[in-house]
């Protein structure tokens, strides 16, 4: 499901604040840059508000944010809905015992790590990132949470690139996005 289909007037303001940078980080990639969205307090607040409105009252106990841009959107959502925030980090960034999940990106491979014990079995989790492209990063995040017994309720992203078919890798897990770019 996507908020843009609901024609919420805030979506237009959010969409206009996202800058597209051609050929970054490598030739052929059209990078969706949310840093310009963050420079506009109203558009940034609208973004957070749309997510909070969707998840308030859904008994979500944990918001898992994917490094690095999931760290921007995840904590304010978690605070607003009364959930804890768990960072999903790149390798060797977390002290202590971690579990990890390797995955393939549209332009390489990577790995996510999470502290052992950060999430308990049967917790209701929301996974947050800025963008879904091929779905590999979100799938890896879901795998980490499910391995420790969490119930992933939904994934939430500001942006979707539907032509890359990332939604298909989520195995029918609900995905909520605010804007999509063809």
Secondary structure, 3 states (H helix, E strand, C coil): CEHHHHCCHHHHHHHHCCEEEECCCCCCCEEEECHHHHCCHHHHHHHHHHHHHHHCCCCCCEEEEECCCHHHHHHHHHHHHCCEEEEEECCCCCCCCEEEEEEEECCEEEEEEEECCCCCCCCEEEEEEEEECCCHHHHHHHHHHHHCCCEEEEEEEEEECHHHCHHHHHCCCCEEEEEECC
